[in-house]
Amino acid sequence: MKLVLDKDEVGVLECIKEVQIDCGFHIRDVIKKAKAEYGLSRTTVYEIVGYLEFHGLVSTNKAGNRELDKNASYFVICPECGKEIPGDEYVSENGRGICEDCYLEAHHKIKFADPMAVRSKKLFRKQRGLEGTEGLTDLQKDLYDFILTEGGATPEKISKLFGFTLQETRNQLALLRHCELIKGRKMGDEIYMVPFDS
């Protein structure tokens, strides 16, 4: 049977990892940490530790102390994308186990209007003699051509048409903005990406 942990169980597991020492861990330390970081009650922590013991993730060592069995396998469900991830492959963030892809997407945001990035990109392109779409990836060229053809489009529309997440699309658009190929323009209630010279 495959063990799949929920959010609270992942939180308690992370607390156990933090308080465990060579000879094991004391449940009192886990309770303090789980209460402080995740607001879990003493009873909930006892129930979860019992559940983890039942499934072999926590065991009692020869000295009579509880310890985490690092060889036991388990899975977590990424709360962002719903993907099932093996226990040794998730990234812990605020007591949640999320997949690496969702973690990177959440933390790898390229700033759209960044004067230093624009200056740096312009200098880089000038030094290498790059103009227009020279030096761009095929995807960036496709995005730019689409915006030129349409005369402008929202990041949401571009995201749907190209099959990317909104954050991936925004990152690519930010790179085009740094090259001064596109800019944002408010039309009605929405921001459209339009050619820079329009």
SVG drawing of the C-alpha trace seen along z (x, -y; Angstrom):
<svg xmlns="http://www.w3.org/2000/svg" viewBox="-12 -54 43 56">
<polyline fill="none" stroke="black" stroke-width="0.4" points="0.0,0.0 1.3,-3.4 1.6,-6.0 0.4,-9.4 0.8,-12.2 -1.5,-15.3 -0.4,-18.8 -0.5,-18.3 1.3,-15.1 4.0,-16.7 4.3,-19.5 4.8,-17.0 7.3,-15.1 9.3,-18.3 9.2,-19.0 10.5,-15.5 13.4,-16.1 14.3,-19.3 14.3,-18.0 15.7,-14.5 19.3,-14.0 21.5,-10.9 19.7,-9.0 16.2,-9.8 13.6,-12.5 11.4,-13.3 7.7,-13.8 7.6,-16.8 10.0,-18.7 7.9,-17.8 4.7,-19.1 6.4,-22.4 7.6,-22.9 4.4,-21.8 2.3,-24.1 4.6,-27.1 5.0,-26.7 1.7,-25.2 -0.7,-25.7 -1.2,-21.9 -2.6,-20.7 -0.9,-18.1 -3.6,-15.6 -3.2,-16.1 0.6,-15.6 0.2,-12.4 -2.3,-11.1 0.0,-11.9 3.1,-10.4 1.0,-7.2 -0.1,-7.1 3.5,-7.5 4.5,-4.7 1.8,-2.4 3.1,-2.9 6.7,-2.4 7.9,-5.9 8.6,-6.3 10.1,-3.4 11.5,-2.8 15.3,-2.2 17.2,0.0 17.5,-2.7 13.7,-3.0 13.6,-6.4 11.5,-7.2 13.3,-7.9 12.5,-8.7 13.2,-5.8 14.9,-7.4 14.5,-4.3 10.7,-4.2 8.9,-5.4 6.0,-7.8 4.4,-10.3 3.0,-13.8 0.5,-15.5 1.7,-18.9 -1.0,-21.4 -0.2,-23.6 -0.4,-21.1 -1.8,-18.0 1.1,-15.8 2.1,-12.9 5.7,-13.2 8.0,-10.7 8.9,-11.8 12.6,-12.3 11.8,-14.6 9.5,-17.3 10.5,-20.8 9.2,-21.9 7.9,-25.4 5.8,-26.7 5.0,-23.1 3.8,-22.1 5.4,-19.6 5.5,-21.0 7.1,-19.7 10.3,-21.3 8.6,-22.6 6.0,-24.5 8.6,-25.7 10.8,-27.1 7.8,-28.7 6.8,-30.4 10.3,-31.7 11.7,-32.4 9.9,-35.5 11.6,-37.9 10.7,-41.5 8.9,-43.1 9.8,-46.7 13.4,-46.5 15.6,-49.5 18.8,-47.8 17.9,-44.7 16.9,-46.8 20.2,-48.7 22.2,-45.5 20.4,-43.7 20.8,-46.8 24.6,-46.9 24.9,-43.2 23.1,-43.2 25.0,-46.3 28.4,-44.7 27.5,-41.7 25.9,-43.6 22.4,-42.0 19.4,-43.9 15.7,-43.1 15.1,-39.4 18.7,-38.3 19.9,-36.3 16.4,-35.4 15.2,-31.8 12.7,-30.4 10.0,-30.7 10.8,-34.4 10.7,-35.0 7.3,-33.3 5.9,-35.3 7.2,-38.6 5.9,-37.7 2.5,-36.9 2.4,-40.2 3.4,-42.1 0.8,-40.3 -2.0,-40.8 -1.0,-44.4 -1.1,-43.4 -2.4,-40.7 -2.9,-40.0 -0.4,-37.7 -3.4,-35.4 -4.3,-35.1 -0.7,-34.4 -0.4,-31.9 -3.5,-29.9 -2.4,-30.0 1.1,-28.9 0.2,-26.3 2.4,-27.8 1.6,-28.7 1.0,-32.4 4.3,-32.8 6.3,-31.1 4.6,-33.5 5.3,-36.5 9.0,-35.5 9.4,-35.3 7.5,-38.6 9.8,-40.3 12.8,-39.2 11.3,-40.7 10.7,-43.9 14.3,-44.0 15.3,-43.9 12.9,-46.8 10.9,-44.8 7.5,-45.0 6.0,-47.1 2.8,-47.0 -0.1,-49.3 -3.3,-49.6 -6.4,-49.2 -9.7,-49.4 -9.2,-47.2 -6.5,-45.0 -2.8,-45.3 -1.8,-44.4 1.6,-43.5 2.3,-45.7 5.3,-46.3 7.7,-48.7 7.6,-51.3 3.7,-51.4"/>
</svg>
